[in-house]
Amino acid sequence: MKRVLLVIASVAALLIGASAPVAAHPSPPALTCAGGDFSTGTFTHIHSGAYSSITVTGACDVDPYATITVLGNIKVAPGGVFDAQTVPSTITVGHDVIAGAGALLGLGCQPDFPHNTGHECGAMFDPDDSDPTVPDHDYPCDPKVENPFGCSASEITVKGNITAVRANTVLLNGVTVVGNVTLVGGGGDIPWSVKNNAIGRNLTAVGITADWFGALFNHVDGNVTLVRITATDPEDPVPPVYVVRNVIGHNLACFGLGPALSFGFFPGEANTVGHRALGQCANPVAG
């Protein structure tokens, strides 16, 4: 018996010794983006690439048509600015996007569609064709048009959640979010738009005072909860909060929205609610 055990041990040792070493794949670097000055429109650019995480402490934007993969989180520090809503880009975030107090978080741009206001991408073109990575004109989002760059729209996917607490501004346009979108507190002189997004769980916005706030054209699989949101547009004597043409899988609850509330821009428009519409949104039709 001892001889058998010795043979087995010897064979096992040979097998282990014969195994080829497995090369470890290096993790992509973490990026901290600093510098820039939002007040002067000066930004530090984030380039295409793979990153383990991105932390934004300054005023940062993305290169036009950048392709960015983040394995972990994007964190916008208090007072930081992350502008991925001015020019088109492709961004995939493996976990969460988090914005702190006083931060500006902008994700996504896209053209207008019929009966649907988009958030058009900036004109970042190269008419002299000096840079082969930048288009020489705007490309429409039309599959029948040959287009080597992709249409002038962002493709942004967040596989976790988007959370902003006391942010100055949040702009989410055409973003796919697997988890929740949670916006708590904050606001400023820049309009907040949450439009054309696909949200896998819930959309919650609470305690926001901003120049303008709209939740428009979103597909939300869970609940939409909007509480204590105040619009302050000085050019409108009774500025409304907009809750327009959302498709909601479960409940829509609206409390303390004002000074006014609008459910649409055209007669007959309405939100589609899978279960119950509550509070000010109990009759979620155009108004």
Beta strands, then each sheet from edge to edge (+ up, - down):
strand 1: 30-33
strand 2: 44-46
strand 3: 49-51
strand 4: 53-56
strand 5: 59-62
strand 6: 66-70
strand 7: 74-76
strand 8: 81-84
strand 9: 89-93
strand 10: 97-99
strand 11: 104-107
strand 12: 155-158
strand 13: 162-167
strand 14: 169-173
strand 15: 175-177
strand 16: 181-186
strand 17: 192-195
strand 18: 198-199
strand 19: 203-210
strand 20: 213-216
strand 21: 219-220
strand 22: 224-231
strand 23: 240-244
strand 24: 247-248
strand 25: 252-258
strand 26: 260-262
strand 27: 272-273
strand 28: 277-279
sheet 1: 1+ 4+ 7+ 10+ 13+ 16+ 19+ 22+ 25+ 28+
sheet 2: 2+ 5+ 8+ 11+ 14+ 17+ 20+ 23+ 26+
sheet 3: 3+ 6+ 9+ 12+ 15+ 18+ 21+ 24+ 27+
end
